[in-house]
Amino acid sequence: MNSAHVVDTTMFWSPTGGGVRRYLQTKQAWLAGQAGWTHTIAVPMRAAPRIGEARIPALPMPGSGGYRLPLRRRAIADRLVELEPDLIEAGDPYVIAWAALDAAQRRGIPAVAYCHSNLETMARLFAGRRLADSAAKAARAYARRIYSRFDRVLAPSDSMRRHLVDWGIDHAVCQPLGVDTRTFDPSRASDRWRARMGFDAASRVLVFAGRFAPEKHLDTLAAAVDLLGAPYTLLAIGNGPTPPRGDRVRIVPFVADIDALATALASADAFVHAGDQETFGLSVLEAMACGTPIVARRAEGLAELVDDSVGIAVDSDRAETYAEAIEALFAVDLDVRRRAARARAVASDWERVLPALLAQYRSLLRGASALDGTLRAQRPVVALGR
């Protein structure tokens, strides 16, 4: 098939953005330029849907930064069926994923899952040390149960694909995210921005952009900057329950304007990230597109983006190690790493990434057509009620 209506649905949607939102909106804009293809983002939103969006039923989640909790599986499935998709992609493995499977089965169309988060590591994080192993085992079993029912499971990095295969999801494939290298560009660097923020030429501005969540280990970055002292400052852009704190920390609320975010990333001296659970690391790639060198944890998806050519990959979670890595980054000429970071990001421009995703969709749609609408009927879906 050379045309279709693709519906993306996920609970990972809030007014303050995030990588999943950026992926869906970028995909929608790109598909609008592909003849015959239409796209709808069906998510739990409070505001009135815009063109190309649909609201699915959900409850508010106080203190979550605007996220909403979808609970009514049947009602969500009904809404998805009403949209008359030819292919559904689910961006989370919870109630929405089951509803997406229900809707796909009822319409006899392919269902795709995009694995944006590692259920096993999340389970370990929130269960605590005593229950970590039991929680991880249960998470792996649940992941196998839900993802085995999808026709294809996409992973943003090869490390996440390997996790899925280890859990028994043999039909997982790596489909990386991308970056808009026209928006995120070294030309966005601005001395006026630095002056407005109170940074002079001697300041060393270390930027982080993303959600302030426990798995980001922002406390480690704050401690590292405290150890370094002047002229280093950690500029943390975003929001969330665990913001970094310290005398050398500056907090900037979530920046919705992409041009303004690109200016901040390009004007900083380095981007820092201590997270050890990233399935990809979109903010890191956006910083690299701005020609900003990186200091990041050598773990999961970040290990596939960051090496010594574009910055420094850190093998420890200790603040002292991050401080040493940051000092080492500035001990040499950064221009080589800036150019290498930009070149690596250009190779991952959305214009290079999204055609591969479209090829995934086309192969599934051809398979659905060949099976004459029986594709979904071959995979049982466990009923969960409303």
TANORDA-V147967 format. One record per residue. N is the residue number from 1. RES is the residue in one small letter. PSI is psi in radians with two decimals (none if undefined). OMEGA is omega in whole degrees, 0 to 359 (999 if undefined). NEAR is the number of other C-alpha atoms within 10 Angstrom. Layout:
BEGIN
N | RES | PSI | OMEGA | NEAR
N | RES | PSI | OMEGA | NEAR
END
This chain:
BEGIN
1 | m | 2.39 | 179 | 13
2 | n | 0.05 | 178 | 13
3 | s | 2.69 | 181 | 14
4 | a | 2.86 | 172 | 17
5 | h | 1.99 | 179 | 17
6 | v | 2.27 | 175 | 21
7 | v | 2.15 | 174 | 25
8 | d | 2.36 | 178 | 26
9 | t | 2.44 | 182 | 29
10 | t | 2.71 | 172 | 26
11 | m | -0.19 | 182 | 24
12 | f | 1.23 | 183 | 18
13 | w | 2.21 | 178 | 23
14 | s | 2.83 | 178 | 18
15 | p | -0.36 | 182 | 14
16 | t | 0.34 | 168 | 17
17 | g | -2.49 | 186 | 19
18 | g | 2.94 | 184 | 19
19 | g | -0.65 | 181 | 17
20 | v | -0.76 | 178 | 20
21 | r | -0.78 | 179 | 17
22 | r | -0.76 | 178 | 17
23 | y | -0.84 | 184 | 15
24 | l | -0.74 | 181 | 19
25 | q | -0.64 | 177 | 16
26 | t | -0.76 | 178 | 17
27 | k | -0.77 | 182 | 18
28 | q | -0.78 | 179 | 21
29 | a | -0.67 | 181 | 13
30 | w | -0.75 | 179 | 16
31 | l | -0.46 | 178 | 19
32 | a | -0.41 | 178 | 13
33 | g | 0.04 | 179 | 10
34 | q | 2.07 | 186 | 12
35 | a | 2.24 | 174 | 10
36 | g | -0.18 | 184 | 12
37 | w | 2.39 | 173 | 16
38 | t | 2.77 | 188 | 19
39 | h | 2.40 | 176 | 22
40 | t | 2.35 | 174 | 21
41 | i | 1.94 | 181 | 24
42 | a | 1.85 | 188 | 24
43 | v | 2.83 | 177 | 25
44 | p | 1.72 | 182 | 27
45 | m | 2.65 | 177 | 23
46 | r | -0.69 | 182 | 17
47 | a | 2.83 | 178 | 8
48 | a | 2.37 | 181 | 9
49 | p | 2.53 | 173 | 14
50 | r | 3.10 | 176 | 9
51 | i | 2.29 | 182 | 8
52 | g | 0.07 | 179 | 14
53 | e | 2.71 | 175 | 19
54 | a | 2.48 | 180 | 20
55 | r | 2.36 | 174 | 19
56 | i | 2.63 | 186 | 23
57 | p | 2.41 | 181 | 18
58 | a | 2.84 | 179 | 19
59 | l | 2.63 | 177 | 14
60 | p | 2.62 | 175 | 14
61 | m | 1.60 | 183 | 12
62 | p | 2.41 | 177 | 9
63 | g | 0.15 | 184 | 9
64 | s | -0.02 | 183 | 13
65 | g | 0.38 | 176 | 16
66 | g | -0.04 | 177 | 16
67 | y | 2.69 | 179 | 22
68 | r | 2.65 | 188 | 21
69 | l | 1.95 | 177 | 17
70 | p | 2.24 | 182 | 21
71 | l | -0.45 | 189 | 16
72 | r | 1.55 | 185 | 18
73 | r | -0.81 | 184 | 22
74 | r | -0.71 | 179 | 20
75 | a | -0.65 | 178 | 17
76 | i | -0.77 | 178 | 29
77 | a | -0.74 | 178 | 23
78 | d | -0.75 | 180 | 16
79 | r | -0.71 | 179 | 19
80 | l | -0.71 | 178 | 26
81 | v | -0.69 | 179 | 20
82 | e | -0.50 | 181 | 10
83 | l | -0.19 | 177 | 14
84 | e | 0.96 | 179 | 15
85 | p | 2.79 | 170 | 21
86 | d | -0.29 | 178 | 21
87 | l | 2.43 | 179 | 25
88 | i | 2.36 | 173 | 26
89 | e | 2.19 | 179 | 25
90 | a | 2.25 | 184 | 25
91 | g | 0.18 | 171 | 25
92 | d | 2.79 | 185 | 19
93 | p | 0.43 | 187 | 20
94 | y | -2.45 | 185 | 17
95 | v | -0.69 | 181 | 19
96 | i | -0.65 | 179 | 26
97 | a | -0.76 | 178 | 29
98 | w | -0.69 | 179 | 25
99 | a | -0.67 | 178 | 28
100 | a | -0.71 | 177 | 33
101 | l | -0.74 | 178 | 29
102 | d | -0.84 | 182 | 25
103 | a | -0.72 | 179 | 27
104 | a | -0.71 | 179 | 27
105 | q | -0.75 | 181 | 22
106 | r | -0.57 | 181 | 15
107 | r | -0.17 | 181 | 20
108 | g | 0.75 | 184 | 21
109 | i | 2.89 | 179 | 27
110 | p | 2.60 | 174 | 29
111 | a | 2.24 | 180 | 28
112 | v | 2.48 | 172 | 26
113 | a | 2.36 | 172 | 28
114 | y | 2.09 | 186 | 25
115 | c | 1.62 | 182 | 25
116 | h | -0.25 | 183 | 20
117 | s | 2.63 | 181 | 18
118 | n | 1.83 | 184 | 18
119 | l | -0.63 | 183 | 20
120 | e | -0.84 | 181 | 21
121 | t | -0.60 | 177 | 18
122 | m | -0.71 | 179 | 16
123 | a | -0.74 | 178 | 20
124 | r | -0.72 | 183 | 19
125 | l | -0.79 | 188 | 17
126 | f | -0.28 | 182 | 13
127 | a | -0.40 | 184 | 15
128 | g | 2.86 | 187 | 11
129 | r | -0.70 | 186 | 10
130 | r | -0.61 | 184 | 9
131 | l | 0.12 | 188 | 13
132 | a | -0.81 | 184 | 18
133 | d | -0.74 | 179 | 15
134 | s | -0.73 | 180 | 12
135 | a | -0.71 | 180 | 22
136 | a | -0.72 | 178 | 19
137 | k | -0.76 | 179 | 15
138 | a | -0.66 | 180 | 15
139 | a | -0.72 | 178 | 20
140 | r | -0.73 | 180 | 20
141 | a | -0.72 | 179 | 14
142 | y | -0.75 | 179 | 17
143 | a | -0.76 | 178 | 21
144 | r | -0.70 | 182 | 18
145 | r | -0.79 | 183 | 16
146 | i | -0.80 | 187 | 18
147 | y | -0.43 | 179 | 25
148 | s | -0.32 | 182 | 19
149 | r | -0.21 | 180 | 22
150 | f | 2.65 | 181 | 25
151 | d | -0.50 | 174 | 19
152 | r | 2.52 | 178 | 22
153 | v | 2.14 | 182 | 24
154 | l | 2.45 | 178 | 23
155 | a | 2.41 | 184 | 25
156 | p | -0.24 | 179 | 23
157 | s | 2.82 | 179 | 25
158 | d | -0.51 | 178 | 19
159 | s | -0.69 | 178 | 19
160 | m | -0.63 | 177 | 25
161 | r | -0.73 | 180 | 23
162 | r | -0.67 | 176 | 17
163 | h | -0.81 | 181 | 18
164 | l | -0.76 | 179 | 25
165 | v | -0.71 | 177 | 14
166 | d | -0.56 | 179 | 12
167 | w | -0.07 | 179 | 20
168 | g | 0.24 | 179 | 17
169 | i | 1.47 | 187 | 22
170 | d | -0.34 | 182 | 16
171 | h | 0.41 | 175 | 15
172 | a | 2.43 | 178 | 25
173 | v | 2.67 | 179 | 21
174 | c | 2.13 | 176 | 17
175 | q | 1.59 | 186 | 20
176 | p | 2.79 | 169 | 20
177 | l | 3.05 | 182 | 22
178 | g | -2.93 | 183 | 24
179 | v | 2.55 | 176 | 26
180 | d | 1.71 | 186 | 17
181 | t | -0.12 | 173 | 22
182 | r | -0.65 | 177 | 13
183 | t | -0.86 | 179 | 18
184 | f | 1.69 | 191 | 26
185 | d | 2.54 | 180 | 24
186 | p | -0.44 | 180 | 23
187 | s | -0.22 | 179 | 14
188 | r | -0.24 | 181 | 21
189 | a | 2.37 | 188 | 20
190 | s | 2.07 | 173 | 15
191 | d | -0.56 | 179 | 13
192 | r | -0.68 | 177 | 12
193 | w | -0.79 | 181 | 16
194 | r | -0.76 | 180 | 18
195 | a | -0.71 | 179 | 11
196 | r | -0.57 | 179 | 10
197 | m | -0.08 | 179 | 12
198 | g | 0.34 | 179 | 9
199 | f | 2.29 | 176 | 17
200 | d | -3.06 | 184 | 14
201 | a | -0.46 | 182 | 9
202 | a | -0.26 | 181 | 9
203 | s | 2.56 | 174 | 15
204 | r | 1.80 | 188 | 17
205 | v | 2.04 | 178 | 23
206 | l | 2.03 | 186 | 26
207 | v | 2.50 | 168 | 25
208 | f | 2.40 | 176 | 27
209 | a | 2.21 | 180 | 26
210 | g | -2.99 | 180 | 21
211 | r | 2.39 | 177 | 23
212 | f | 1.54 | 184 | 20
213 | a | 2.74 | 184 | 15
214 | p | -0.67 | 184 | 15
215 | e | -0.17 | 178 | 17
216 | k | -0.28 | 177 | 20
217 | h | 0.82 | 180 | 19
218 | l | -0.41 | 176 | 24
219 | d | -0.58 | 178 | 18
220 | t | -0.75 | 180 | 21
221 | l | -0.71 | 179 | 29
222 | a | -0.72 | 179 | 25
223 | a | -0.65 | 179 | 23
224 | a | -0.75 | 180 | 23
225 | v | -0.61 | 177 | 25
226 | d | -0.68 | 177 | 20
227 | l | -0.66 | 182 | 16
228 | l | -0.66 | 182 | 18
229 | g | -2.85 | 180 | 13
230 | a | 2.50 | 8 | 12
231 | p | 0.43 | 186 | 13
232 | y | 2.46 | 174 | 21
233 | t | 2.38 | 173 | 22
234 | l | 2.05 | 177 | 29
235 | l | 1.88 | 183 | 23
236 | a | 2.08 | 182 | 26
237 | i | 2.10 | 178 | 21
238 | g | -2.79 | 175 | 20
239 | n | 3.02 | 181 | 20
240 | g | 3.11 | 188 | 16
241 | p | -0.31 | 185 | 12
242 | t | 1.20 | 178 | 15
243 | p | 2.63 | 176 | 20
244 | p | 2.64 | 181 | 21
245 | r | 2.53 | 178 | 17
246 | g | 2.87 | 182 | 14
247 | d | -0.42 | 182 | 12
248 | r | 0.47 | 180 | 20
249 | v | 2.32 | 172 | 21
250 | r | 2.29 | 178 | 17
251 | i | 2.26 | 173 | 15
252 | v | 2.16 | 179 | 12
253 | p | 2.80 | 180 | 13
254 | f | 2.30 | 180 | 19
255 | v | 1.89 | 182 | 18
256 | a | -0.54 | 182 | 13
257 | d | 2.06 | 185 | 8
258 | i | -0.64 | 178 | 12
259 | d | -0.72 | 179 | 14
260 | a | -0.67 | 177 | 15
261 | l | -0.76 | 179 | 20
262 | a | -0.68 | 178 | 23
263 | t | -0.75 | 179 | 22
264 | a | -0.78 | 182 | 26
265 | l | -0.71 | 182 | 32
266 | a | -0.48 | 184 | 27
267 | s | -0.29 | 178 | 25
268 | a | 2.84 | 180 | 26
269 | d | -0.48 | 178 | 22
270 | a | 2.72 | 174 | 26
271 | f | 2.35 | 182 | 26
272 | v | 2.50 | 183 | 27
273 | h | 2.11 | 181 | 27
274 | a | 0.11 | 181 | 27
275 | g | 2.47 | 180 | 22
276 | d | 0.28 | 182 | 21
277 | q | 0.26 | 184 | 20
278 | e | 2.20 | 176 | 24
279 | t | -0.32 | 176 | 24
280 | f | -1.32 | 183 | 26
281 | g | 1.01 | 186 | 24
282 | l | -0.70 | 181 | 25
283 | s | -0.58 | 177 | 18
284 | v | -0.78 | 180 | 27
285 | l | -0.65 | 178 | 29
286 | e | -0.69 | 176 | 28
287 | a | -0.72 | 178 | 34
288 | m | -0.67 | 178 | 35
289 | a | -0.50 | 177 | 33
290 | c | 0.02 | 181 | 30
291 | g | 0.40 | 182 | 34
292 | t | 2.15 | 180 | 32
293 | p | 2.76 | 191 | 34
294 | i | 2.45 | 163 | 31
295 | v | 2.02 | 186 | 25
296 | a | 2.81 | 179 | 27
297 | r | 2.36 | 176 | 25
298 | r | 1.38 | 184 | 21
299 | a | 2.51 | 174 | 21
300 | e | -2.37 | 185 | 21
301 | g | -0.54 | 180 | 22
302 | l | -0.55 | 180 | 26
303 | a | -0.38 | 179 | 21
304 | e | -0.22 | 179 | 15
305 | l | -0.61 | 192 | 24
306 | v | 2.21 | 171 | 26
307 | d | -2.99 | 186 | 19
308 | d | -0.23 | 179 | 13
309 | s | -0.47 | 183 | 16
310 | v | -0.06 | 182 | 26
311 | g | -2.42 | 179 | 29
312 | i | 2.23 | 175 | 22
313 | a | 2.29 | 187 | 23
314 | v | 2.32 | 184 | 22
315 | d | 0.22 | 184 | 14
316 | s | 2.78 | 176 | 14
317 | d | 0.19 | 183 | 16
318 | r | 2.41 | 179 | 14
319 | a | -0.64 | 180 | 20
320 | e | -0.65 | 180 | 17
321 | t | -0.69 | 177 | 15
322 | y | -0.72 | 178 | 29
323 | a | -0.75 | 179 | 22
324 | e | -0.71 | 180 | 14
325 | a | -0.71 | 180 | 19
326 | i | -0.77 | 177 | 25
327 | e | -0.72 | 180 | 13
328 | a | -0.62 | 179 | 12
329 | l | -0.72 | 184 | 20
330 | f | -0.02 | 181 | 14
331 | a | -0.19 | 180 | 9
332 | v | 2.93 | 178 | 10
333 | d | 2.18 | 185 | 9
334 | l | -0.18 | 187 | 18
335 | d | -0.67 | 180 | 13
336 | v | -0.76 | 180 | 14
337 | r | -0.60 | 177 | 23
338 | r | -0.80 | 180 | 24
339 | r | -0.70 | 180 | 20
340 | a | -0.68 | 179 | 21
341 | a | -0.79 | 179 | 28
342 | r | -0.76 | 181 | 24
343 | a | -0.72 | 180 | 15
344 | r | -0.68 | 179 | 18
345 | a | -0.70 | 179 | 26
346 | v | -0.63 | 178 | 21
347 | a | -0.28 | 180 | 15
348 | s | 0.39 | 178 | 19
349 | d | 2.55 | 180 | 19
350 | w | -0.57 | 181 | 21
351 | e | -0.35 | 176 | 15
352 | r | -0.47 | 185 | 13
353 | v | -0.77 | 188 | 16
354 | l | -0.55 | 174 | 20
355 | p | -0.59 | 178 | 13
356 | a | -0.66 | 177 | 14
357 | l | -0.73 | 178 | 15
358 | l | -0.62 | 176 | 16
359 | a | -0.63 | 175 | 12
360 | q | -0.82 | 180 | 16
361 | y | -0.79 | 183 | 25
362 | r | -0.71 | 181 | 17
363 | s | -0.67 | 178 | 11
364 | l | -0.70 | 180 | 21
365 | l | -0.64 | 175 | 21
366 | r | -0.70 | 178 | 14
367 | g | -0.69 | 179 | 16
368 | a | -0.68 | 180 | 21
369 | s | -0.70 | 181 | 15
370 | a | -0.56 | 180 | 11
371 | l | 0.00 | 175 | 13
372 | d | 0.81 | 173 | 11
373 | g | 0.14 | 182 | 16
374 | t | 0.09 | 186 | 16
375 | l | -0.90 | 184 | 21
376 | r | -0.51 | 184 | 24
377 | a | -0.33 | 182 | 14
378 | q | -0.19 | 181 | 10
379 | r | 1.97 | 180 | 14
380 | p | 2.53 | 176 | 11
381 | v | 2.21 | 181 | 16
382 | v | 2.22 | 183 | 12
383 | a | 2.35 | 176 | 11
384 | l | 0.00 | 181 | 11
385 | g | -2.78 | 182 | 8
386 | r | none | 999 | 11
END
